[in-house]
Amino acid sequence: MAPKDRWLDQDAGPVVRPYTLTRGRTRPRGDALDLIVVLEATNIPESPRLRLSPEHRMLLALCRRPIAFADLASEVDLPVGVVRVLVDDLRDENLVRALKPTPAGDAPDEFVLRKLLHGLRAL
């Protein structure tokens, strides 16, 4: 049995349970992460004392470019709750930041956008 295969049972799935990846935590310590929140790596160097798991490193690598939390969770083979806790760990270490979406009230008015479109077409 190859070392990689010892953590996967073909019938049962992964042998390592999700709560072991989060060290037993089931909820983020900080603000909850909505599915539409965009995550981005801060590019701050890791502290020498910090030991990131392979799952943390994988998530951090995916956040090198801004990515929506829903897209990030779909890229990895982990439950959404586990991804929330792992991303929260990365936020605690200032390795990832959450960019809040623009509230609907701050979006341009549809009337203004239609006038702009009409003006552009007139050019």
LINMO-V105150 format. One record per residue. RES is the residue in one letter. SS is DSSP state (~ for helix, > for strand, _ for the rest). PHI is phi in whole degrees, 0 to 359 (* if undefined). PSI is psi in degrees with one decimal (999 if undefined). Layout:
# LINMO-V105150
res:ss:phi:psi
RES:SS:PHI:PSI
RES:SS:PHI:PSI
This chain:
# LINMO-V105150
res:ss:phi:psi
M:_:*:126.2
A:_:292:149.6
P:_:305:-37.1
K:_:292:-34.6
D:~:286:-17.3
R:~:289:-16.3
W:~:263:7.6
L:>:228:124.4
D:>:258:121.9
Q:_:304:-34.1
D:_:272:-39.2
A:_:265:-18.6
G:>:96:-154.1
P:>:296:140.4
V:_:280:-31.0
V:_:280:122.7
R:_:281:150.0
P:~:305:-37.2
Y:~:293:-19.0
T:~:286:-28.7
L:~:290:-28.5
T:_:258:8.4
R:_:57:37.2
G:_:88:-9.8
R:_:286:142.3
T:_:244:-12.2
R:_:225:149.6
P:_:294:150.3
R:_:284:-36.4
G:_:270:-157.3
D:_:299:144.7
A:_:294:146.3
L:_:262:116.8
D:_:286:159.1
L:_:294:-23.4
I:_:267:-3.6
V:_:295:137.1
V:>:265:130.8
L:>:253:147.1
E:>:212:135.7
A:>:292:142.3
T:_:273:-14.5
N:_:64:20.4
I:_:281:132.0
P:_:299:145.0
E:_:292:145.3
S:_:290:141.3
P:_:300:-26.9
R:_:283:-16.7
L:_:280:130.7
R:_:240:103.5
L:_:274:141.7
S:_:286:164.7
P:~:302:-34.0
E:~:292:-41.9
H:~:300:-44.7
R:~:296:-39.2
M:~:296:-44.8
L:~:295:-41.4
L:~:297:-40.7
A:~:296:-38.9
L:~:290:-22.7
C:_:271:4.7
R:_:301:-32.1
R:_:250:146.4
P:_:305:134.9
I:>:214:138.0
A:>:292:144.8
F:~:304:-40.5
A:~:299:-40.9
D:~:292:-39.9
L:~:299:-47.2
A:~:297:-32.8
S:~:284:-20.5
E:~:283:-25.5
V:_:251:153.9
D:_:267:58.3
L:_:224:152.0
P:_:298:149.9
V:~:302:-40.3
G:~:298:-37.8
V:~:292:-42.6
V:~:298:-39.5
R:~:301:-45.8
V:~:292:-42.3
L:~:294:-40.6
V:~:294:-36.9
D:~:299:-39.5
D:~:300:-43.4
L:~:294:-35.3
R:~:292:-39.4
D:~:301:-32.3
E:_:268:7.2
N:_:58:31.6
L:_:268:-21.9
V:>:223:143.0
R:>:238:150.1
A:>:259:125.1
L:>:262:115.5
K:_:288:140.3
P:_:291:156.1
T:_:291:128.1
P:_:300:149.5
A:~:302:-31.5
G:~:293:-22.0
D:~:269:-3.3
A:_:284:148.9
P:_:299:149.5
D:_:292:141.5
E:~:299:-36.6
F:~:299:-44.3
V:~:296:-41.9
L:~:296:-39.5
R:~:295:-41.8
K:~:297:-40.5
L:~:297:-44.9
L:~:298:-43.5
H:~:298:-41.7
G:~:296:-39.7
L:~:294:-39.1
R:~:294:-31.8
A:~:290:-20.2
L:_:289:999
